[in-house]
Amino acid sequence: MTDRYASFVQSAAGRALVKRLGLPDPPRLRRHHPGDPLLTGPALLGAATGARYAKPVAMRLTAAGVELADPAAAAPQRYGALLFDATGITDSTELRQLYDFFHPQARAVLPSGRVIVLGTPPQECATPREATAQRALEGLVRSIGKEFGRGITAQLVQVSRAQGDPSVGLESTLRFLLSGRSAYVSGQVIRVAGGAASVPADWDRPLDGQVVLVTGAARGIGAALAKVLARDGAQVVALDIPAAGDALAAVANDIGGTAVQLDLTAPDAPARLAEHLASRHGRVDVVVHNAGITRDKTLGRMDADRWDQVLDVNLSSQERINDVLLERELIPAGGRIISVSSIAGIAGNRGQTNYATSKAGVIGLVDSLAPALRERGISVNAVAPGFIETRLTARIPLVVREAGRRMNSLAQGGLPVDVAETIGWLAWPASGGISGNVVRVCGQSLLGA
Ligand SMILES: NC(=O)c1ccc[n+]([C@@H]2O[C@H](COP(=O)([O-])OP(=O)(O)OC[C@H]3O[C@@H](n4cnc5c(N)ncnc54)[C@H](O)[C@@H]3O)[C@@H](O)[C@H]2O)c1
């Protein structure tokens, strides 16, 4: 499904009309293509006094081919990214350093550029004053995401000192956030820690050799996921219901993956899936719980079947499958569980009590399972998509659909590939230090913000 308005505003007539009438102006977003540089211009790096990561970040960015701008250059420059290491800020009076860095450059960021602030998780701060100042960074980043426009995104990356050296996890996250892979992710707070992370031999194939299960892979976000993960080097096991068998086979053939026809709600589904993974691959490195359904009705009009089906597909089946795969030790150390939640699970939605309950439950699953699996070196995260252009959103009535599409900082819906790229980053072996996160892929939607 296409956003005709977004295409129209890119035309000469469209541009004129948008300007004259002050209509929403969705920018063309920069998306990733293999071999692309991380940025379209140099990055300007700044650091607060006493910051911890400025030097290692500069080294890793240079190694990744990013040109670092000279802060003392006389001629005005335009930047692909502004990065500020705020980990040295320990008191609210020191927040002024953010203004001093960002104010002169506020108009110097290129379209689809990036703003990234590094901070410390407030719960790890040594004093209440430090925690207060670190919490304040969220407000700055979220406002920049809403203010800069032109496809520029802004994120806060909180770097934890709790579990060893976070620099590998930090590198994978910076590579994701700077690149076109994160086109529809903005206004997010991402926590990165040290963990079971390893640097890939080739950053263009960060999933080389990984066995990845994708549920609901026959179409929509799941089909995009299968393609993106295979492009990045994974061996993909694509699963969907038998009724979607033809579409599933087409996806699997296209990427050289395997297809599993299985209804996740069948009583024997977890055992059959475990059997398949054990006999074909001996393990599964990454499990992506993407399959999901909606059965919308206001609560008073909803029959019990609609409630039961949605809760079972979207939440309970995930738990049953996790239990069996973990019990049989098919997910090795360094493995990943990644679930697809929704902003409906964060903000709630009229007519979706069943769906929102299931999707909030997915966030609960991440919160509870991530600490429980830390010892085993398995990380657990979720993505929460906002308005994504798929068959699911094509069914929404026109006026509501148009509102949903525009009510975010990027004034457009995301594409299935945007969700897929975000899940891909969480799946990379290099992202092992990221666990317990729920990352919204919503263009900084106003809902639940
Ligand atoms: N499209 C959006 O805007 C949006 C927003 C937020 C969250 N999501 C979530 O993203 C995920 C994918 O959504 P989509 O838009 O691609 O939906 P979709 O309906 O296009 O695809 C979902 C897939 O899951 C499969 N599936 C359903 N029940 C199954 C079962 N019992 N066993 C196995 N497979 C089953 C379907 O056959 C289908 O191929 C879902 O979890 C959805 O809730 C989507």
PDBQT file of the ligand as one rigid body, heavy atoms in Angstrom, charges set to zero:
ROOT
HETATM    1  N1  LIG A 501       1.314  -2.973  10.348  1.00  0.00    +0.000 N 
HETATM    2  C1  LIG A 501       1.419  -2.179  11.402  1.00  0.00    +0.000 C 
HETATM    3  O1  LIG A 501       1.233  -0.969  11.316  1.00  0.00    +0.000 OA
HETATM    4  C2  LIG A 501       1.808  -2.753  12.741  1.00  0.00    +0.000 A 
HETATM    5  C3  LIG A 501       1.907  -1.871  13.813  1.00  0.00    +0.000 A 
HETATM    6  C4  LIG A 501       2.270  -2.362  15.054  1.00  0.00    +0.000 A 
HETATM    7  C5  LIG A 501       2.540  -3.702  15.216  1.00  0.00    +0.000 A 
HETATM    8  N2  LIG A 501       2.426  -4.561  14.161  1.00  0.00    +0.000 N 
HETATM    9  C6  LIG A 501       2.726  -5.974  14.416  1.00  0.00    +0.000 C 
HETATM   10  O2  LIG A 501       3.678  -6.426  13.475  1.00  0.00    +0.000 OA
HETATM   11  C7  LIG A 501       3.497  -7.826  13.245  1.00  0.00    +0.000 C 
HETATM   12  C8  LIG A 501       3.356  -8.088  11.753  1.00  0.00    +0.000 C 
HETATM   13  O3  LIG A 501       2.274  -7.321  11.291  1.00  0.00    +0.000 OA
HETATM   14  P1  LIG A 501       1.877  -7.177   9.727  1.00  0.00    +0.000 P 
HETATM   15  O4  LIG A 501       1.349  -5.819   9.573  1.00  0.00    +0.000 OA
HETATM   16  O5  LIG A 501       2.998  -7.624   8.885  1.00  0.00    +0.000 OA
HETATM   17  O6  LIG A 501       0.633  -8.212   9.670  1.00  0.00    +0.000 OA
HETATM   18  P2  LIG A 501       0.162  -9.214   8.525  1.00  0.00    +0.000 P 
HETATM   19  O7  LIG A 501      -1.246  -9.564   8.848  1.00  0.00    +0.000 OA
HETATM   20  O8  LIG A 501       0.446  -8.665   7.164  1.00  0.00    +0.000 OA
HETATM   21  O9  LIG A 501       1.120 -10.492   8.755  1.00  0.00    +0.000 OA
HETATM   22  C9  LIG A 501       1.016 -11.305   9.886  1.00  0.00    +0.000 C 
HETATM   23  C10 LIG A 501       1.421 -12.717   9.511  1.00  0.00    +0.000 C 
HETATM   24  O10 LIG A 501       1.281 -13.551  10.677  1.00  0.00    +0.000 OA
HETATM   25  C11 LIG A 501       0.715 -14.795  10.265  1.00  0.00    +0.000 C 
HETATM   26  N3  LIG A 501       0.007 -15.472  11.359  1.00  0.00    +0.000 N 
HETATM   27  C12 LIG A 501      -1.149 -15.067  11.943  1.00  0.00    +0.000 A 
HETATM   28  N4  LIG A 501      -1.558 -15.982  12.841  1.00  0.00    +0.000 NA
HETATM   29  C13 LIG A 501      -0.643 -16.992  12.820  1.00  0.00    +0.000 A 
HETATM   30  C14 LIG A 501      -0.539 -18.228  13.500  1.00  0.00    +0.000 A 
HETATM   31  N5  LIG A 501      -1.464 -18.636  14.378  1.00  0.00    +0.000 N 
HETATM   32  N6  LIG A 501       0.521 -19.028  13.233  1.00  0.00    +0.000 NA
HETATM   33  C15 LIG A 501       1.457 -18.639  12.328  1.00  0.00    +0.000 A 
HETATM   34  N7  LIG A 501       1.399 -17.484  11.637  1.00  0.00    +0.000 NA
HETATM   35  C16 LIG A 501       0.358 -16.674  11.886  1.00  0.00    +0.000 A 
HETATM   36  C17 LIG A 501      -0.253 -14.395   9.150  1.00  0.00    +0.000 C 
HETATM   37  O11 LIG A 501      -0.621 -15.498   8.332  1.00  0.00    +0.000 OA
HETATM   38  C18 LIG A 501       0.536 -13.324   8.414  1.00  0.00    +0.000 C 
HETATM   39  O12 LIG A 501       1.316 -13.860   7.370  1.00  0.00    +0.000 OA
HETATM   40  C19 LIG A 501       2.257  -8.226  14.063  1.00  0.00    +0.000 C 
HETATM   41  O13 LIG A 501       2.666  -8.763  15.294  1.00  0.00    +0.000 OA
HETATM   42  C20 LIG A 501       1.548  -6.905  14.248  1.00  0.00    +0.000 C 
HETATM   43  O14 LIG A 501       0.722  -6.922  15.395  1.00  0.00    +0.000 OA
HETATM   44  C21 LIG A 501       2.062  -4.110  12.924  1.00  0.00    +0.000 A 
ENDROOT
TORSDOF 0
